[in-house]
């Protein structure tokens, strides 16, 4: 029986795209007959202290000789010396969703620290699995040649087409944790210039990953006098989130960076027109005939595309038609898990 260990920081049930990817891959590999064991690392990653690093070292030290070990990039990039100590004894695989230094809100010093740390860590692993061609391209800046990267996109579950709103307002949906990288403040400021239009925005996403940002967003809604138009729903369960998609007219994600953008694929699966940005992998994920993309952080540009989408129902219908075409090309999770298994099979011995 084929076997592998997955090292994941924090709670594997965390409801973000990266953790969802990890969970689905683990489940899919098990369905394919692999024996998969999870090992949890500190939730402090990617900013571990010395005790967290010692614990990670102990986890790796306890694994059997030549074990195949997949380390989530959220931890991998922050512990180069730990992985270096085990690179010969274990078959280490890096799973990179997006480079750590591209997280929004980091000061230059922290960015440089994470860049240097991740660059060194990536040198120590035998293979790298990335979740988009965009991330593979980004790793060129980390001295990672394309041949070392296996691209395994996220899968997407089949979903019914959205029926949209039943009232006169255009229902906008944003599904993203309330963190700086997701760009909610840019969206709120853009919508503040469109109060004369009929719209409402529902934001589904956890406020606990970055409580300071979440509190700031709530205050911004009040400051912009949008409390009657914007609802922060918090983290929704699967059924409630599916219903939010089902009742939406337009999906909006104003991120500063995405390693893939799983929620964008989920919106495509429901035939929703999309407004997003040109950051990271988003242009690869959202076809040109299914969405309108603007530079990240550009309030004026986002205001303009929102205005077009709100004023022109024919544009919404045209982009929705593009999304319905794209939904037929989205890979499902069984296909993706088979590709991930193939990538593990070809990892250097």
ROPA-152164 format. One record per residue (C-alpha): x, y, z; residue in three letters. Coordinates in steps of 0.001 Angstrom, whole numbers, padded with zeros to 6 digits, always signed. Layout:
% ROPA-152164
XYZALA
...
//
This chain:
% ROPA-152164
+000000+000000+000000UNK
+001278+003458-000901UNK
+001624+005810+002028UNK
+002418+009415+002831UNK
+002412+011821+005737UNK
+000897+015314+005528UNK
+002230+018033+007833UNK
-000314+020826+008250UNK
-000070+023819+010615UNK
-002986+024603+012877UNK
-006466+023141+012532UNK
-006936+021149+009303UNK
-010659+022009+009441UNK
-009966+025740+009022UNK
-012310+027088+006339UNK
-009898+028670+003883UNK
-009047+027638+000350UNK
-005644+026249+001270UNK
-006936+024063+004073UNK
-009877+022907+001972UNK
-007450+021868-000747UNK
-005401+019878+001753UNK
-008476+018154+003170UNK
-009844+017175-000208UNK
-006486+015864-001406UNK
-006050+013763+001730UNK
-009573+012352+001405UNK
-009103+011664-002287UNK
-005788+009887-001823UNK
-007373+007663+000801UNK
-010145+006797-001640UNK
-007436+005825-004131UNK
-006030+003360-001615UNK
-003245+005448-000107UNK
-002510+005280+003601UNK
-002368+008919+004681UNK
-001449+010109+008149UNK
-001782+013717+009290UNK
+000670+015439+011600UNK
-000317+018815+013012UNK
+002209+021589+013446UNK
+001820+024787+015433UNK
-000896+027217+014356UNK
+001703+029985+014754UNK
+003183+029197+011326UNK
+004305+031018+009212UNK
+005621+032986+012201UNK
+006856+030221+014521UNK
+008948+030705+017629UNK
+011830+028454+018634UNK
+009524+026061+020512UNK
+007320+025673+017425UNK
+010375+024839+015333UNK
+011582+022320+017905UNK
+008186+020647+017849UNK
+008253+020500+014036UNK
+011705+018954+014166UNK
+010449+016324+016608UNK
+007501+015500+014321UNK
+009829+014904+011385UNK
+012321+012976+013500UNK
+009585+010537+014542UNK
+008722+009589+010950UNK
+010149+006363+009476UNK
+013183+006272+007210UNK
+012465+007380+003606UNK
+008845+008244+004388UNK
+007091+010364+001790UNK
+006206+013615+003552UNK
+004087+016443+002139UNK
+004599+019714+004024UNK
+002081+022512+003518UNK
+003818+025679+002355UNK
+002372+027726+005194UNK
+004816+025872+007430UNK
+007499+024743+004984UNK
+008646+028214+004028UNK
+009164+029211+007657UNK
+011372+026311+008755UNK
+014287+025898+006321UNK
+016761+024656+008928UNK
+014300+022001+010145UNK
+013653+020573+006698UNK
+017366+020740+005874UNK
+018089+018493+008842UNK
+015780+015778+007455UNK
+016232+016152+003703UNK
+018367+013018+003286UNK
+016438+010739+005621UNK
+012935+011633+004385UNK
+011391+012223+000950UNK
+010150+015756+001503UNK
+007561+017320-000819UNK
+006570+020984-000619UNK
+002932+021932-001254UNK
+002888+025638-002126UNK
-000400+027510-002517UNK
+001326+030878-002923UNK
+004628+032366-001678UNK
+004477+033575+001910UNK
+006073+036935+001127UNK
+003130+037834-001137UNK
+000724+038062+001798UNK
-000781+041553+002012UNK
+000074+043808+004944UNK
+003658+042685+005574UNK
+006307+045324+006089UNK
+009408+045180+003896UNK
+011538+043578+006588UNK
+009062+040752+007136UNK
+008681+040261+003398UNK
+012418+039910+002952UNK
+012649+037524+005895UNK
+009911+035274+004513UNK
+011327+035415+000997UNK
+014799+034341+002142UNK
+013379+031673+004433UNK
+011088+030161+001801UNK
+013759+030269-000898UNK
+016068+028261+001327UNK
+013332+025835+002381UNK
+012374+025115-001224UNK
+015977+024114-001928UNK
+015688+021322+000623UNK
+012694+019413-000752UNK
+012781+016784-003483UNK
+009736+018048-005332UNK
+007281+020955-005216UNK
+003561+020732-005908UNK
+001857+024043-006691UNK
-001827+024779-007120UNK
-001586+026955-010233UNK
+000728+027820-013128UNK
+000852+031318-011646UNK
+002475+030009-008468UNK
+004949+027978-010535UNK
+005892+031184-012363UNK
+006199+033088-009087UNK
+008635+030496-007740UNK
+011077+031325-010529UNK
+012038+034274-008315UNK
+012951+031696-005660UNK
+015425+029908-007946UNK
+012957+027064-008522UNK
+013152+025746-012082UNK
+009847+024720-013733UNK
+010901+021069-013882UNK
+010782+020886-010086UNK
+007128+021974-009970UNK
+004106+019760-010532UNK
+000982+021841-011089UNK
-002125+020302-009506UNK
-005061+022698-009664UNK
-007823+022560-007063UNK
-010916+020613-007997UNK
-014424+022013-008066UNK
-017584+020243-007016UNK
-020464+020263-009503UNK
-023122+022760-008454UNK
-026519+023937-009702UNK
-026707+027190-011613UNK
-027497+030192-009445UNK
-031026+031492-009704UNK
-030091+035003-008576UNK
-032050+037503-006546UNK
-035775+037883-006756UNK
-035976+041574-005948UNK
-035004+044775-007730UNK
-031551+044944-006147UNK
-028484+043330-007698UNK
-027205+040783-005179UNK
-023414+040876-004883UNK
-021564+038091-003063UNK
-018002+038066-001751UNK
-016787+034832-000139UNK
-013430+035385+001554UNK
-011957+035515+005038UNK
-011799+039041+006416UNK
-008067+039549+005898UNK
-006135+042357+004228UNK
-005215+040260+001177UNK
-008832+039811+000163UNK
-009339+043533-000442UNK
-012728+044063+001208UNK
-011907+047695+002052UNK
-011292+048433-001633UNK
-014671+046928-002489UNK
-016501+048871+000214UNK
-014959+052167-000915UNK
-015857+051428-004526UNK
-019463+050670-003603UNK
-019659+053866-001553UNK
-019551+055745-004842UNK
-022506+053790-006186UNK
-025162+054476-003564UNK
-027549+055722-006234UNK
-027712+052209-007697UNK
-029779+049333-006382UNK
-027445+046721-004901UNK
-026693+044809-001741UNK
-023500+043011-000766UNK
-023225+039902+001374UNK
-019743+038995+002619UNK
-019246+035411+003766UNK
-015973+034757+005566UNK
-014331+034242+008911UNK
-013591+037318+011044UNK
-011303+035363+013390UNK
-008187+034903+011213UNK
-007465+038647+011441UNK
-009692+040224+014092UNK
-008099+043659+013693UNK
-008901+043778+009995UNK
-012391+042402+010622UNK
-013101+045111+013196UNK
-011730+047759+010853UNK
-014016+046581+008065UNK
-017055+046780+010317UNK
-016057+050326+011265UNK
-015523+051222+007600UNK
-019032+050078+006695UNK
-020375+052410+009376UNK
-018111+055270+008279UNK
-019224+054932+004650UNK
-022900+054802+005743UNK
-023402+051390+004164UNK
-024771+049496+007140UNK
-028089+048928+005323UNK
-026374+047692+002166UNK
-023463+045505+003300UNK
-023817+042459+005570UNK
-020863+040632+007118UNK
-022231+037120+007527UNK
-019247+035516+009238UNK
-018117+031991+008454UNK
-020968+030028+006867UNK
-021421+026288+006869UNK
-021489+024441+003557UNK
-025255+024599+003101UNK
-025545+028281+003967UNK
-022672+029220+001683UNK
-024206+027223-001161UNK
-027469+029107-000669UNK
-025601+032438-000767UNK
-024111+031496-004127UNK
-027505+030318-005348UNK
-029156+033651-004583UNK
-026356+035864-005931UNK
-026362+037809-009206UNK
-022641+038699-009286UNK
-019587+037317-007493UNK
-016919+039811-006385UNK
-013408+039080-005107UNK
-011085+042131-004961UNK
-007975+040242-003787UNK
-004441+041579-003822UNK
-003173+038066-004589UNK
-004552+034576-005153UNK
-002594+031377-005681UNK
-005634+030031-007550UNK
-008902+031428-006204UNK
-011070+028420-005378UNK
-014113+030583-004670UNK
-013829+031987-008185UNK
-014028+028485-009618UNK
-017011+027821-007360UNK
-018688+030946-008745UNK
-018008+029751-012297UNK
-019525+026379-011399UNK
-022725+028235-010575UNK
-022677+030298-013762UNK
-022115+033601-011968UNK
-020540+036625-013656UNK
-017406+037672-011800UNK
-015672+040905-010835UNK
-012148+040414-009549UNK
-008556+041590-010045UNK
-005562+040799-012207UNK
-003555+039597-009208UNK
-001730+036266-009106UNK
-003565+033340-010675UNK
-006918+035095-011078UNK
-006553+035765-014839UNK
-005799+032057-015303UNK
-008837+031036-013255UNK
-011409+033493-014640UNK
-011865+033424-018435UNK
-012109+036808-020140UNK
-015681+036105-021258UNK
-016828+035262-017719UNK
-015572+038205-015682UNK
-014206+041730-015490UNK
-010769+042120-013888UNK
-009153+045301-012585UNK
-005757+046072-011039UNK
-005695+045143-007328UNK
-006229+048048-004972UNK
-007621+050354-007688UNK
-010806+051807-006192UNK
-011635+053911-009262UNK
-011303+050982-011671UNK
-013353+048718-009419UNK
-016045+051394-009108UNK
-016277+051620-012886UNK
-016685+047883-013527UNK
-019207+047635-010700UNK
-021121+050515-012281UNK
-021147+048744-015643UNK
-022308+045500-014063UNK
-025067+047237-012099UNK
-026317+049353-015008UNK
-026205+046727-017748UNK
-028186+043540-017170UNK
-027179+042445-020667UNK
-023521+042508-019558UNK
-024386+040325-016571UNK
-026151+037886-018895UNK
-023230+037852-021335UNK
-020658+037123-018618UNK
-022944+034545-017008UNK
-023055+032763-020373UNK
-019252+032737-020382UNK
-019233+031318-016875UNK
-021616+028539-017922UNK
-019198+027567-020678UNK
-016251+027643-018261UNK
-018034+025461-015696UNK
-017887+022546-018127UNK
-014078+022681-018178UNK
-013491+022748-014409UNK
-011730+019584-013162UNK
-013477+017670-010388UNK
-011818+016475-007211UNK
-011409+012806-008239UNK
-009469+013939-011330UNK
-007332+016278-009240UNK
-006592+013709-006551UNK
-005465+011271-009248UNK
-003101+013944-010571UNK
-001785+014598-007080UNK
-001185+010859-006607UNK
+000701+010783-009922UNK
+002864+013689-008763UNK
+003721+011793-005575UNK
+004496+008661-007595UNK
+007039+010539-009675UNK
+008765+012256-006751UNK
+012511+011562-006761UNK
+013480+008609-004592UNK
//
